[in-house]
Amino acid sequence: MTVTESAPGGHASADERALNEGILRRQSARESAARTYARTLPIVPVRARGLTIEGADGRRYLDCLSGAGTLALGHNHPVVLAAVRKVLDSGAPLHALDLATPVKDAFVSELFATLPPGLAARARVQFCGPAGTDAVEAAFKLVRAATGRGPIMAFAGAYHGMTAEASAASGHATDVRVARLPYPQDYRCPFGVGGRRGAELAARWTESVLDDPKSGVPLPAGMILEPVQGEGGVLPAPDEWLRRMRRITAERSVPLIADEIQTGVGRTGVFWAVEHSGVTPDVMVLSKAIGGSLPLAVVVYRDDLDVWEPGAHAGTFRGNQLAMAAGTATLAHVRENRLAERAAELGARMLDRLRPLAGEHPCVGEVRGRGLMLGVELVDPEAEPRREDRGADGQGVALLEDHSPQPRPAAPELAAAVQRECLRRGLIVELGGRHASVVRLLPPLTITDEQATAVLERLADAVDAAAREHAGRERTGQGGGRTPVTRRPRRAVAGAAEGAEAD
């Protein structure tokens, strides 16, 4: 696909195309090889509002990436812009280290008003560096100081950031201070059974590691988990399993750290995702949406853990007044307009409309999610389901006594093809999962019913196109293949997209 290809609602002039191509060319020549989104999304945003982004080439897109979940209210929401302008016009300092300011006081008050009651009543907050990974690092330092212990327990498939210890907790590095535990899921259950049985086995594994003196894992300083694994492939933790983790940690005086960096501020259908299970963690790490699109990260924790000495954890950019003002406006707007409840209701309807894709296309392994955090896992439609995918060292085979689905191998290339087809149709989506085979939707909580319909139709059409292309390649290479899938009428896509770019 070329970056000048037309998309719904946009017609590029020669000057716009030249500007767009020039900026992309200079980015490729001058920026780090570590850049990520720019490789799969060759666009140059110049204007944005709500769900819609307009590129320098005049093309318009429906943005279901939302700054990797940062934009709870979408782009340039009026209440956020008004809050930022108020601070700019007031003459207040934009940088205040950790000094008390009216803007900061308002942010903390609004944040505490949203916290789970069991935590809010005795909470302390630490402002740290501006990224979520900084909050994770601060949380690890906090529980180690409070407990006098070193190891951290984390879960397979986790993502907690890119700094050294956060990356180790995410499984991207080997660190003797991080113990890895199985995270329950149905489609690719590590024990081969899924459901309540799989969650029970995962919990027992955790108890065994903690209680067996020969496990090689000393009592940890803390356990960190995501109530819904986002980058791990949109995997909601079973509520009963999460309650079990709370009991396990509480009985052993191990602080439980909930990573709500992506799941928080209404994303999953409640304000904080731990509320689905009624769990009150000891520590919460928060970032992304709490800054209203600007950099902000905090650690919220029980007051008895507050054993730090002055200066034990600091950072120059802890006092970002614009981010605090934007965050206050965002938190208040989500709370006052019951956008978490709206995310639960609309997300359930979107999930119901996406699930038939698994029956229509062998390349769709599973559709899952919670609230407006949705995922479609792509698999190899030509490969046979493999029992060895269901467990380690044959254990999964021995436990396959129920009728849980056996997954086909992941298909990252097919998922990437779906992402490209989405972009051609003016839809921005992200990939995630163990093998980057899960197409993820993170629309803003302000998405309308009409916009949701347009998103679903464009995604379905993209899956159709990618599946047909894959089937065509198989027929060409093997002299045969499956019956071609039926393409959805393009007229339905166009009709659904009318008005989809309204704020």
TILORO-638515 format. One record per residue (C-alpha): z, y, x; residue in one letter. Coordinates in steps of 0.1 Angstrom, whole numbers, plus 5000, padded with zeros to 4 digits. Layout:
! residues N
REC/Z/Y/X/A
...
END
This chain:
! residues 503
REC/5000/5000/5000/M
REC/4992/5035/5013/T
REC/5017/5063/5007/V
REC/4991/5083/4988/T
REC/4986/5057/4961/E
REC/4989/5071/4926/S
REC/5020/5064/4905/A
REC/5029/5072/4869/P
REC/5032/5109/4863/G
REC/5020/5122/4897/G
REC/4986/5134/4910/H
REC/4985/5144/4947/A
REC/4964/5172/4960/S
REC/4948/5171/4994/A
REC/4974/5195/5008/D
REC/5003/5174/4993/E
REC/4989/5142/5008/R
REC/4985/5159/5042/A
REC/5021/5172/5041/L
REC/5035/5138/5030/N
REC/5015/5119/5056/E
REC/5025/5143/5084/G
REC/5062/5141/5077/I
REC/5062/5103/5075/L
REC/5042/5101/5108/R
REC/5066/5124/5126/R
REC/5096/5105/5113/Q
REC/5081/5072/5126/S
REC/5074/5088/5160/A
REC/5108/5105/5165/R
REC/5135/5086/5146/E
REC/5155/5056/5156/S
REC/5142/5020/5153/A
REC/5174/5014/5133/A
REC/5162/5033/5103/R
REC/5161/5011/5072/T
REC/5152/5026/5038/Y
REC/5124/5047/5053/A
REC/5106/5015/5063/R
REC/5104/5000/5028/T
REC/5103/5033/5008/L
REC/5076/5055/5025/P
REC/5083/5085/5003/I
REC/5092/5122/5011/V
REC/5115/5135/4984/P
REC/5113/5172/4977/V
REC/5127/5175/4942/R
REC/5151/5154/4922/A
REC/5169/5155/4889/R
REC/5188/5128/4871/G
REC/5169/5095/4875/L
REC/5137/5111/4888/T
REC/5126/5119/4923/I
REC/5094/5138/4931/E
REC/5077/5132/4965/G
REC/5059/5157/4987/A
REC/5026/5141/4976/D
REC/5033/5149/4939/G
REC/5042/5113/4929/R
REC/5073/5108/4907/R
REC/5097/5078/4908/Y
REC/5125/5064/4887/L
REC/5153/5060/4912/D
REC/5174/5029/4908/C
REC/5187/5031/4943/L
REC/5209/5061/4936/S
REC/5218/5067/4972/G
REC/5229/5031/4975/A
REC/5252/5037/4945/G
REC/5264/5072/4956/T
REC/5249/5091/4927/L
REC/5270/5082/4897/A
REC/5255/5111/4877/L
REC/5220/5110/4893/G
REC/5204/5137/4913/H
REC/5215/5173/4910/N
REC/5236/5169/4879/H
REC/5244/5204/4864/P
REC/5282/5199/4866/V
REC/5280/5190/4903/V
REC/5257/5219/4911/L
REC/5280/5243/4892/A
REC/5311/5230/4911/A
REC/5294/5235/4944/V
REC/5282/5270/4936/R
REC/5317/5280/4924/K
REC/5331/5271/4958/V
REC/5303/5288/4977/L
REC/5306/5320/4956/D
REC/5344/5320/4959/S
REC/5346/5327/4996/G
REC/5368/5297/5002/A
REC/5366/5279/5036/P
REC/5341/5251/5036/L
REC/5360/5233/5064/H
REC/5398/5230/5063/A
REC/5407/5199/5083/L
REC/5436/5184/5064/D
REC/5451/5216/5052/L
REC/5461/5220/5016/A
REC/5436/5239/4994/T
REC/5432/5245/4957/P
REC/5400/5225/4958/V
REC/5416/5196/4975/K
REC/5446/5197/4952/D
REC/5423/5195/4921/A
REC/5404/5165/4936/F
REC/5436/5145/4944/V
REC/5449/5152/4909/S
REC/5417/5141/4892/E
REC/5415/5110/4915/L
REC/5451/5100/4907/F
REC/5444/5104/4870/A
REC/5417/5077/4872/T
REC/5436/5051/4893/L
REC/5450/5019/4879/P
REC/5484/5028/4865/P
REC/5503/5004/4887/G
REC/5490/5021/4918/L
REC/5488/5057/4906/A
REC/5525/5058/4900/A
REC/5534/5053/4937/R
REC/5502/5061/4955/A
REC/5495/5080/4987/R
REC/5460/5091/4998/V
REC/5446/5094/5033/Q
REC/5415/5115/5039/F
REC/5395/5099/5068/C
REC/5360/5103/5082/G
REC/5333/5109/5056/P
REC/5318/5074/5053/A
REC/5330/5043/5035/G
REC/5332/5024/5068/T
REC/5356/5050/5080/D
REC/5379/5043/5050/A
REC/5377/5005/5058/V
REC/5387/5011/5094/E
REC/5415/5033/5083/A
REC/5427/5006/5058/A
REC/5428/4980/5085/F
REC/5448/5003/5108/K
REC/5472/5010/5079/L
REC/5480/4974/5070/V
REC/5484/4964/5107/R
REC/5508/4993/5112/A
REC/5527/4984/5080/A
REC/5530/4946/5086/T
REC/5530/4944/5124/G
REC/5503/4917/5121/R
REC/5468/4916/5134/G
REC/5442/4894/5116/P
REC/5423/4905/5085/I
REC/5410/4880/5059/M
REC/5375/4887/5045/A
REC/5349/4868/5025/F
REC/5315/4854/5032/A
REC/5287/4877/5020/G
REC/5309/4908/5022/A
REC/5297/4942/5033/Y
REC/5323/4968/5044/H
REC/5303/4991/5067/G
REC/5287/4994/5101/M
REC/5316/5003/5125/T
REC/5329/4975/5148/A
REC/5357/4961/5127/E
REC/5340/4968/5093/A
REC/5310/4950/5106/S
REC/5331/4921/5117/A
REC/5347/4919/5083/A
REC/5311/4918/5069/S
REC/5302/4888/5089/G
REC/5279/4905/5113/H
REC/5300/4899/5144/A
REC/5324/4873/5158/T
REC/5359/4887/5158/D
REC/5390/4865/5163/V
REC/5409/4890/5142/R
REC/5388/4883/5111/V
REC/5391/4851/5092/A
REC/5362/4842/5069/R
REC/5368/4828/5034/L
REC/5344/4814/5007/P
REC/5335/4839/4980/Y
REC/5330/4822/4946/P
REC/5296/4823/4930/Q
REC/5277/4801/4906/D
REC/5241/4800/4917/Y
REC/5248/4792/4954/R
REC/5283/4779/4952/C
REC/5296/4769/4986/P
REC/5312/4739/4971/F
REC/5282/4729/4950/G
REC/5298/4731/4916/V
REC/5300/4768/4905/G
REC/5319/4781/4875/G
REC/5357/4777/4872/R
REC/5357/4746/4893/R
REC/5340/4764/4922/G
REC/5364/4794/4919/A
REC/5394/4770/4919/E
REC/5381/4753/4951/L
REC/5376/4787/4968/A
REC/5412/4797/4959/A
REC/5426/4764/4972/R
REC/5407/4769/5004/W
REC/5423/4803/5008/T
REC/5458/4789/5002/E
REC/5452/4761/5027/S
REC/5441/4785/5054/V
REC/5472/4807/5048/L
REC/5497/4778/5045/D
REC/5485/4752/5070/D
REC/5502/4759/5104/P
REC/5473/4742/5121/K
REC/5445/4763/5104/S
REC/5442/4785/5134/G
REC/5447/4816/5113/V
REC/5481/4833/5116/P
REC/5495/4852/5086/L
REC/5471/4882/5083/P
REC/5478/4919/5081/A
REC/5457/4921/5049/G
REC/5429/4907/5028/M
REC/5399/4928/5019/I
REC/5375/4919/4991/L
REC/5348/4935/4969/E
REC/5353/4930/4931/P
REC/5315/4927/4930/V
REC/5297/4919/4962/Q
REC/5269/4945/4962/G
REC/5249/4940/4995/E
REC/5259/4903/4993/G
REC/5236/4899/4963/G
REC/5253/4914/4932/V
REC/5280/4887/4928/L
REC/5308/4896/4904/P
REC/5341/4880/4913/A
REC/5355/4858/4885/P
REC/5384/4876/4869/D
REC/5408/4846/4871/E
REC/5399/4841/4908/W
REC/5407/4878/4915/L
REC/5440/4874/4898/R
REC/5446/4843/4919/R
REC/5439/4862/4951/M
REC/5464/4888/4939/R
REC/5491/4862/4934/R
REC/5483/4844/4967/I
REC/5486/4877/4987/T
REC/5517/4890/4968/A
REC/5536/4857/4973/E
REC/5529/4859/5011/R
REC/5535/4897/5015/S
REC/5498/4902/5025/V
REC/5484/4936/5014/P
REC/5454/4932/4992/L
REC/5426/4957/5000/I
REC/5400/4963/4973/A
REC/5367/4977/4985/D
REC/5356/4999/4956/E
REC/5332/5020/4977/I
REC/5301/5009/4957/Q
REC/5318/4994/4926/T
REC/5340/5024/4917/G
REC/5336/5054/4894/V
REC/5324/5035/4864/G
REC/5296/5015/4880/R
REC/5306/4981/4867/T
REC/5317/4991/4832/G
REC/5353/5002/4840/V
REC/5364/5031/4861/F
REC/5375/5008/4890/W
REC/5361/4973/4891/A
REC/5395/4957/4897/V
REC/5404/4967/4861/E
REC/5382/4939/4847/H
REC/5408/4915/4859/S
REC/5439/4937/4855/G
REC/5446/4934/4892/V
REC/5465/4962/4910/T
REC/5456/4961/4947/P
REC/5479/4975/4974/D
REC/5451/4995/4990/V
REC/5418/5008/4977/M
REC/5390/5021/4999/V
REC/5368/5047/4982/L
REC/5337/5066/4991/S
REC/5301/5070/4978/K
REC/5304/5083/4942/A
REC/5338/5100/4947/I
REC/5320/5128/4966/G
REC/5295/5135/4939/G
REC/5266/5130/4963/S
REC/5283/5146/4993/L
REC/5301/5127/5022/P
REC/5337/5119/5013/L
REC/5359/5088/5019/A
REC/5396/5081/5012/V
REC/5422/5053/5014/V
REC/5446/5051/4985/V
REC/5476/5028/4990/Y
REC/5512/5020/4980/R
REC/5538/5045/4993/D
REC/5558/5018/5010/D
REC/5528/5011/5033/L
REC/5529/5048/5045/D
REC/5544/5041/5079/V
REC/5519/5061/5100/W
REC/5531/5087/5125/E
REC/5515/5122/5123/P
REC/5481/5120/5139/G
REC/5479/5082/5138/A
REC/5446/5085/5119/H
REC/5427/5117/5118/A
REC/5392/5131/5117/G
REC/5376/5165/5120/T
REC/5357/5163/5087/F
REC/5385/5153/5064/R
REC/5385/5186/5046/G
REC/5350/5189/5032/N
REC/5356/5213/5003/Q
REC/5321/5210/4988/L
REC/5324/5173/4986/A
REC/5358/5175/4970/M
REC/5346/5200/4944/A
REC/5315/5178/4937/A
REC/5338/5148/4935/G
REC/5362/5164/4911/T
REC/5334/5174/4888/A
REC/5319/5138/4890/T
REC/5352/5120/4884/L
REC/5360/5143/4854/A
REC/5326/5140/4839/H
REC/5326/5102/4841/V
REC/5361/5101/4826/R
REC/5357/5127/4799/E
REC/5323/5113/4787/N
REC/5333/5077/4788/R
REC/5304/5068/4811/L
REC/5321/5036/4823/A
REC/5321/5023/4787/E
REC/5285/5034/4785/R
REC/5276/5015/4817/A
REC/5292/4984/4803/A
REC/5273/4986/4770/E
REC/5239/4995/4785/L
REC/5243/4972/4814/G
REC/5249/4942/4791/A
REC/5218/4951/4772/R
REC/5197/4954/4803/M
REC/5210/4921/4816/L
REC/5201/4904/4783/D
REC/5166/4918/4786/R
REC/5162/4907/4823/L
REC/5175/4872/4819/R
REC/5143/4859/4802/P
REC/5125/4865/4835/L
REC/5142/4834/4849/A
REC/5125/4813/4821/G
REC/5092/4830/4825/E
REC/5089/4828/4862/H
REC/5099/4799/4885/P
REC/5103/4825/4913/C
REC/5133/4841/4895/V
REC/5163/4820/4904/G
REC/5190/4839/4886/E
REC/5197/4873/4870/V
REC/5232/4886/4872/R
REC/5254/4917/4873/G
REC/5282/4937/4858/R
REC/5277/4971/4842/G
REC/5250/4991/4859/L
REC/5250/4969/4890/M
REC/5223/4944/4884/L
REC/5204/4918/4905/G
REC/5174/4895/4903/V
REC/5173/4867/4929/E
REC/5138/4856/4940/L
REC/5133/4820/4952/V
REC/5104/4800/4964/D
REC/5087/4786/4932/P
REC/5069/4759/4951/E
REC/5099/4744/4968/A
REC/5121/4717/4953/E
REC/5157/4725/4947/P
REC/5177/4712/4976/R
REC/5211/4696/4973/R
REC/5220/4706/5008/E
REC/5218/4743/4997/D
REC/5249/4736/4976/R
REC/5275/4730/5003/G
REC/5284/4726/5039/A
REC/5283/4693/5058/D
REC/5274/4674/5027/G
REC/5305/4684/5008/Q
REC/5284/4701/4981/G
REC/5265/4668/4974/V
REC/5297/4649/4968/A
REC/5309/4675/4943/L
REC/5277/4677/4923/L
REC/5291/4661/4891/E
REC/5284/4689/4866/D
REC/5251/4704/4854/H
REC/5252/4736/4874/S
REC/5218/4747/4885/P
REC/5205/4736/4919/Q
REC/5189/4766/4936/P
REC/5155/4767/4953/R
REC/5154/4783/4987/P
REC/5156/4821/4989/A
REC/5123/4840/4990/A
REC/5128/4872/5009/P
REC/5090/4878/5013/E
REC/5086/4875/4976/L
REC/5115/4899/4970/A
REC/5099/4924/4993/A
REC/5066/4920/4974/A
REC/5084/4928/4942/V
REC/5100/4959/4958/Q
REC/5065/4970/4969/R
REC/5051/4964/4934/E
REC/5079/4984/4919/C
REC/5072/5013/4942/L
REC/5035/5012/4932/R
REC/5047/5016/4896/R
REC/5070/5045/4904/G
REC/5103/5025/4905/L
REC/5127/5026/4935/I
REC/5148/4994/4939/V
REC/5169/4980/4967/E
REC/5170/4945/4982/L
REC/5202/4926/4991/G
REC/5217/4892/4992/G
REC/5222/4867/5020/R
REC/5185/4865/5027/H
REC/5175/4899/5014/A
REC/5160/4880/4984/S
REC/5179/4899/4956/V
REC/5162/4929/4939/V
REC/5190/4952/4930/R
REC/5193/4979/4904/L
REC/5218/5007/4907/L
REC/5207/5034/4882/P
REC/5229/5064/4876/P
REC/5254/5062/4848/L
REC/5235/5089/4830/T
REC/5204/5068/4825/I
REC/5191/5070/4789/T
REC/5180/5041/4767/D
REC/5144/5052/4771/E
REC/5146/5054/4808/Q
REC/5163/5019/4810/A
REC/5134/5005/4790/T
REC/5109/5021/4814/A
REC/5128/5006/4844/V
REC/5129/4971/4829/L
REC/5092/4972/4820/E
REC/5082/4984/4854/R
REC/5103/4957/4871/L
REC/5090/4930/4848/A
REC/5054/4941/4855/D
REC/5062/4941/4893/A
REC/5076/4905/4891/V
REC/5045/4894/4872/D
REC/5022/4910/4898/A
REC/5041/4895/4928/A
REC/5043/4861/4912/A
REC/5006/4861/4905/R
REC/4998/4871/4940/E
REC/5021/4843/4954/H
REC/5004/4818/4931/A
REC/4970/4829/4942/G
REC/4979/4824/4978/R
REC/4992/4790/4971/E
REC/4960/4780/4953/R
REC/4939/4793/4981/T
REC/4959/4776/5008/G
REC/4965/4743/4990/Q
REC/4935/4739/4967/G
REC/4956/4740/4936/G
REC/4988/4754/4921/G
REC/5007/4763/4891/R
REC/4993/4776/4859/T
REC/4990/4814/4864/P
REC/5018/4834/4848/V
REC/5010/4856/4819/T
REC/5009/4893/4827/R
REC/5028/4916/4804/R
REC/5006/4941/4786/P
REC/5002/4972/4808/R
REC/5001/4993/4776/R
REC/5038/4984/4770/A
REC/5047/4996/4804/V
REC/5029/5029/4799/A
REC/5044/5034/4765/G
REC/5079/5027/4777/A
REC/5075/5052/4805/A
REC/5067/5081/4782/E
REC/5095/5106/4785/G
REC/5112/5084/4811/A
REC/5114/5112/4836/E
REC/5135/5134/4812/A
REC/5169/5143/4826/D
END
